[in-house]
Amino acid sequence: MREKGHAMASIQTPGRKAATLAGTLILAGCCLLMGLAPVVGVPLPFISYGGTSMLTFLLSIGVVLSLERQVRVEMSRG
């Protein structure tokens, strides 16, 4: 069971971080700078106020922190 939890954490944590980084900074930032996308209506992580984007970002960070804490607790026990 412990190895399964580590595998899940090692898959989800980088995936969530990469999705947040790629979706907002790289894709949205480049499109906005080149004029390919309108500047209005693009939520930035932890900067934009309200809406489902803030909830999604906060939930994602909560899952990552929970997985990291779980791995640390299991490693200290075993």
Phi, psi and omega in degrees: 000322183294320180294326179294320178294321178293322179295319179296317179294321181289339177271315186285320186298306179294328179295317179292321178294317180293321180295319178293315181294311183293319184291328186255308187281312185281299185293305183292318181298314180293318180296322179292318181293325181275354180081018180276343181226150177290148182284338183277136172090012179258113181283137175256141184296127176064009176248313179293146185256132172077182178079179181284341180294318179297317179297317180296315179296317180293320176296320180296316178295322177298318178296316180297315180295322178295317179295318179295320178295320180296319179295318179296319180295316181293325179289327179287333178282324189251000000 
